[in-house]
Amino acid sequence: MKLIMYIVLMAGACFAVTLPTEFPINMGFKTLHSDNDQSIAGNEPGGVYAFDTIANATNFFPVHHGMLCDMTPIALNSSAITIVANPPAGINLCSTNFDARKVWPGNLLYYAGSTATAAFAATDLQIYVADVSVFSNTCKIDVVLEDGTVTNVTRRDVDDIVVIYTNKSPGIPNWDTAELAQLFGYNIAYKNIHVRRGKGETAARAFPVGAYIAPVVAAWEKNGSETSQLFRINYSLHAPKNYNPATGGNAAGVQANEWAATNMAKGLVASGLDGVEHDEMFNNYNGGRAIDCNNDGKADWGYFNGVNSFGLGVQEYARILRTKAQGKIIQFDSDNPNTGYRGFNFVNGIQMETFGLGKPEKFSEAYEHLSHWVIKAVVAPKFSYGYCRAQTKLYHADANYDTDGNNAVNQDNNKEFRRQFAVGLMLGMPHPYGSGTDMGLFNWDEESGGGYIINNKPAYRYKWLGIATDTAAIRQSTAGTDLLSTAGATWNVVVKTGYSAQDMGSIAVPPVAGTVYSSGTTSTFTPNANTSIRITMFPSNTNKPDYNGVMLKLNPATPLSISPDSEYTLTFEARATGDYTLLGKSFNNTPFQICVGGFAGYQAYVLADLGWRTNTLSFKATNTPKGITFGIGETAGTVMFRNIKLKPGSSDRFSRTFQHGKVFLNMSKDSWNITLPASPAYNYLQNTLKHPDGTKANPKNSGLPVGTSLVVAPYDAVFLINTNSY
């Protein structure tokens, strides 16, 4: 069987990379590329605002990110760090426009399918099946929703691609004679599906009663065309091992994760570029349709005995790629803690492609996730960022809306860029910007410290802040009373059907085993006491994992005093086991998901690892509380909690001091009024800070001194220059 895979192949050398130490670390995304004719960015060659030139690219940003057509000329003309964007080793089943490679069909990821109820010939276009509901004649893909959950949604008009095969033995497919077909309809009443046969360069064959038909998991497509549809690889540790190398690119006994990592490493090393970013490297597929990772014809959702085999398999891909990639930057998309990649050991960091986009209420969750990765990623250089994709008024003709949900005709939605740019500075990481779907270089005052004219030509100071003098951002804490203590709160351990949990007692190393709780039982403890809970039984593989299968649930003696439209901050310390061994492969430093929610209209996901970490979640209440819950039912393991507090006010206010300036970020719904003291509480005295000399967009970039006070608007950031520096 012949399928297609996107592989990067170029000549070049390999070397280790380090990030700049002066800030900001400005970053282009698809630096020489423009793909949206609605843009007013002027990225097109010769445009009035034309800025994405080789000269600007090589002198302007220290980091670039994009396609080969962007990265190759930059790499050849500068010492800039070049990161190539690549799908997750996506396989194209139908296209003839790319280099054809033999790919073993067992490498593909499949949903659970159905069996044929009648034999069919190679020429038949109708197949009678036991269950029509597992198929779709409008291709559905897994999409992450705003609350972090995953669902199947229709993406244009591309139909399911399905595999048809018989078994060599029970639960063991005969991949040698497998066929790919494409649905164009089905009949529920007659229980048949309508297919086009022999797709993906496979041969149409006759199949007997009992032949198995399963949909391939789709990744994405362009232009509604089957020739551009990409499909997922089965990274699971339970994926089949190739038994016949003559049928595909795998060596004998090799699984999909090793095959994909080996090929990707070859292309990356040969390219001469500094690294790769993979889109959509999901940790799980808990969407609308169940996946079948071991191809036994039964849904397993990628979990076996409560352990996420698919997620660990993605880590195995990363481990092999790290071994073979010779010091390259490896970055995976991890847009949220729920479905995003996990495993701190083998990658340099993550991309959060829609970091807080238009959803200030999700900022705390996003910031916790990104900062967690910046701290915990093992491989140097640490390389994580939130990618801003807002259609700002300054750089997009259609940006007549406010991503905070307001009518933007007279609003400043350019602050979407400012606040996300500030996040990169707070965490000491790069920050790319693209105006909606348009990419390239964009001439923001905040990136250059303002506009300057030297010899009648624009001049820029792209490292205008210099080195960071604060080792980390300073986050403002809330000073109010803990509402949990005033409510006399206790907590119940709630265990749902199919789960059991064990109270491990006070947090010791190792914890002391206590009472086992089965479905419907509860245990009570005080919110500031150390507590440790281990999941001892997980539902069968055919059941979708329930994030709240085991949870801590608030049991206040009196109702919590929470008012809608007011801001509150929940803090708690957590740690969790991070070691897993499955099918002879061991993994550590794998964070554990906690689902926080159930109160005041708020829900968030955070990760816990082996070290104690304080999680800070600020939010605006949208209704009265129904009870705080901490769900820990996604996978097997032990989770520990302590010091749970809920206080009025927001902690999403940050500042950081640099050699030549200071940055303030306010993600509260209220203005932040700052009095600059005569003593150096902010490391700068009164009248020693000024606004940049701005040329665009932000009226605050006036070049004027700050004086004794400063106001940072809601959901906005302010960038200031030391008057003694420039």
Buried (B, 14 or more C-beta within 10 A) or exposed (E): BBBBBBBBEBEBEBEEBEBBEBBBBBBBBBBBBBEBEBBBBBBBEEBEBBBBBBEBBBEBBBBBBBBBEBBBBBBEEBEBBBBBBBBBBBBBBBBEEEEBBBBBBBBBBBBBBBBBBBBBEEEBBBBBBEEBEBBBBEBBBBBBEEBBBBBBEEBBEBBBBBBBBBBEEEEEBEBBBBBBBBBEEBEEEEBBBBBBBBBBBBEBBEBEEEBBBBBBBBBBBEEEEBBBBBBBBBBBBBBBBBBEBEBBBBEEEBBBBBBBBBBBBBBBBBBBBBBBBBBBBBBBBBBBBBBBBBBBBEBBBBBBEBBBBBBBBBBBBBBBBBEBBEBBBBBBBBBBBBBBBBBBBBBBBBBBBBBBBBBBBBBBBBBBBBBBBBBBBEBEBBBBBBBBBBBBBBBBBEBBBBBBEEEBEEBBBBBBBBBBBBBBBBBBBBBBBBBBEBBBBBBBBBBBBBBBEEEEEEEBBBBBBBEBEBEBBBBBEBEEEBBBEBBEBBBBBBBBEBBBBBBBBBBEEEBEEBEBBEBEBEBEBEBBBBBBBBBBBBBEBEBEBBBBBBBBBBBBEEEBBBEEEBBBBBBBBBBBBBEBEBEEBEBBBBBBBBBBBBBBBBBBBBBBBBEEBEBBBBBBBEEBBEBBBBBBBBBBBBBBBBBBBBBBBBBBBBBBBBBBBBBBBBBBBEEBEBEBEEEEEBBBBBEBBBBBBBBBBBEBBEEEBBEEEBEBBBBBBBBBBBBEBB
